[in-house]
């Protein structure tokens, strides 16, 4: 969870800096504290909810309690028919799956949408740069043509002066 949240925040930072042109100082002052609070409150809220609903059980792998079914390898009635998992254990498995799916779903939507917006912005800026380069090139061609006409006019005047 923390790595995925950090990745979402990095993508959000790139979106803000590239698409919306928010400076690093503005981002650090306005948005970064809210993102840090969200990174702390989101897992804390999930853990508190699991605790209040009684989904926290001893984990056989880790040295702390986590939201796992008890017995931990029984997720449904078919995985271990001899041992019936408790309702709290079954619900704990559903809670973990739901939390992971929501995290994954929201994260994928946020990341894809942000990266599409960043790509669209970069592509639009590239099109503008091409247009500016073409305009500048045409402008330089006009300026070059004007200079050449002035040089031809100066040559014509010089020829006329020599002829007189």
C-alpha positions as CSV (number, residue, x, y, z in Angstrom):
1,X,0.0,0.0,0.0
2,X,2.6,2.7,0.9
3,X,4.5,2.1,-2.4
4,X,1.4,2.3,-4.5
5,X,0.3,5.5,-2.7
6,X,3.8,7.0,-3.2
7,X,3.6,6.1,-6.9
8,X,0.2,7.8,-7.2
9,X,1.6,10.9,-5.5
10,X,4.6,11.0,-7.9
11,X,2.2,10.8,-10.9
12,X,0.0,13.5,-9.3
13,X,3.1,15.7,-8.9
14,X,4.1,15.3,-12.5
15,X,0.6,16.1,-13.6
16,X,0.5,19.2,-11.5
17,X,4.0,20.4,-12.6
18,X,3.6,19.6,-16.4
19,X,-0.1,20.1,-17.1
20,X,-1.0,22.8,-14.6
21,X,2.4,24.4,-14.3
22,X,2.5,24.4,-10.5
23,X,6.0,25.3,-9.3
24,X,7.8,23.1,-6.8
25,X,7.5,25.7,-4.1
26,X,3.7,26.0,-4.6
27,X,3.3,22.2,-4.6
28,X,5.4,21.8,-1.4
29,X,3.5,24.6,0.3
30,X,-0.1,23.7,-0.7
31,X,-0.4,20.1,-1.9
32,X,2.4,18.1,-0.3
33,X,1.0,18.4,3.3
34,X,-2.4,17.2,2.2
35,X,-0.7,14.3,0.3
36,X,1.3,13.3,3.4
37,X,-1.9,13.5,5.6
38,X,-3.7,11.3,3.0
39,X,-0.8,8.8,3.0
40,X,-1.1,8.5,6.8
41,X,-4.9,8.6,7.2
42,X,-5.7,6.1,4.4
43,X,-3.9,3.1,5.9
44,X,-4.8,4.2,9.4
45,X,-8.5,4.3,8.4
46,X,-8.3,0.9,6.8
47,X,-6.6,-0.6,9.9
48,X,-9.0,1.0,12.3
49,X,-12.0,-0.3,10.3
50,X,-10.6,-3.8,10.3
51,X,-10.0,-3.6,14.0
52,X,-13.5,-2.3,14.8
53,X,-15.1,-5.0,12.6
54,X,-13.0,-7.7,14.3
55,X,-11.1,-8.7,11.1
56,X,-7.6,-8.5,12.7
57,X,-6.2,-12.0,13.4
58,X,-2.8,-13.4,14.2
59,X,-0.8,-13.9,11.1
60,X,1.2,-17.1,10.7
61,X,3.9,-15.3,8.6
62,X,4.3,-12.0,10.3
63,X,4.9,-11.2,13.9
64,X,1.8,-8.9,14.1
65,X,-1.9,-9.1,13.6
66,X,-3.4,-8.4,10.2
67,X,-6.7,-8.8,8.3
68,X,-6.5,-12.5,7.5
69,X,-9.0,-15.3,7.8
70,X,-8.7,-17.6,10.7
71,X,-7.5,-20.3,10.0
72,X,-5.5,-18.3,7.6
73,X,-5.5,-20.6,4.6
74,X,-9.3,-20.9,4.6
75,X,-10.8,-18.2,2.4
76,X,-14.0,-20.0,1.5
77,X,-15.8,-23.3,2.3
78,X,-14.2,-25.0,-0.7
79,X,-10.6,-24.4,0.2
80,X,-10.8,-26.4,3.5
81,X,-14.1,-28.3,3.9
82,X,-13.1,-30.0,7.1
83,X,-12.3,-26.7,8.9
84,X,-15.1,-24.2,8.6
85,X,-13.7,-20.7,8.7
86,X,-15.4,-18.3,11.1
87,X,-17.6,-15.6,9.8
88,X,-15.1,-13.0,10.9
89,X,-12.3,-14.8,9.1
90,X,-14.4,-15.1,5.9
91,X,-15.3,-11.5,6.1
92,X,-11.7,-10.6,6.8
93,X,-10.7,-12.2,3.5
94,X,-13.4,-10.3,1.7
95,X,-12.3,-7.1,3.3
96,X,-8.7,-7.6,2.2
97,X,-9.8,-8.4,-1.3
98,X,-12.1,-5.4,-1.5
99,X,-9.5,-3.1,-0.1
100,X,-6.9,-4.3,-2.6
101,X,-9.3,-4.2,-5.5
102,X,-10.4,-0.6,-4.6
103,X,-6.8,0.4,-4.2
104,X,-5.8,-1.1,-7.5
105,X,-8.8,0.2,-9.3
106,X,-8.5,3.8,-8.1
107,X,-4.8,3.7,-8.5
108,X,-5.0,2.5,-12.1
109,X,-7.6,5.1,-12.9
110,X,-5.6,7.9,-11.3
111,X,-2.4,6.8,-13.0
112,X,-3.8,6.3,-16.4
113,X,-5.8,9.5,-16.4
114,X,-2.9,11.5,-15.1
115,X,-0.5,10.0,-17.6
116,X,-3.0,10.6,-20.5
117,X,-3.3,14.2,-19.4
118,X,0.5,14.6,-19.2
119,X,0.9,13.0,-22.6
120,X,-1.8,15.1,-24.2
121,X,-0.2,18.3,-22.7
122,X,3.3,17.3,-24.0
123,X,1.8,16.5,-27.5
124,X,0.0,19.8,-27.6
125,X,3.1,21.7,-26.6
126,X,5.0,19.9,-29.3
127,X,2.4,20.9,-31.9
128,X,2.7,24.5,-30.7
129,X,6.4,24.4,-31.0
130,X,6.2,23.1,-34.5
131,X,3.8,25.9,-35.4
132,X,6.1,28.5,-33.9
133,X,9.1,27.1,-35.7
134,X,7.2,27.1,-39.0
135,X,6.1,30.7,-38.3
136,X,9.6,31.8,-37.4
137,X,11.0,30.1,-40.5
138,X,8.4,31.9,-42.7
139,X,9.1,35.1,-40.9
140,X,12.8,34.6,-41.5
141,X,12.2,33.9,-45.2
142,X,10.2,37.1,-45.5
143,X,13.0,39.0,-43.7
144,X,15.6,37.3,-46.0
145,X,13.5,38.2,-49.1
146,X,13.3,41.8,-47.9
147,X,17.0,42.0,-47.4
148,X,17.6,40.5,-50.8
149,X,15.2,43.0,-52.4
150,X,17.0,45.9,-50.6
151,X,20.4,44.5,-51.8
152,X,19.1,44.3,-55.4
153,X,17.7,47.8,-55.1
154,X,21.1,49.0,-53.8
155,X,22.8,47.3,-56.8
156,X,20.4,48.8,-59.2
157,X,21.1,52.3,-57.8
158,X,24.8,51.6,-57.9
159,X,24.6,50.5,-61.6
160,X,22.5,53.6,-62.4
161,X,25.1,55.8,-60.6
162,X,27.9,54.2,-62.6
163,X,25.9,54.6,-65.8
164,X,25.4,58.3,-65.2
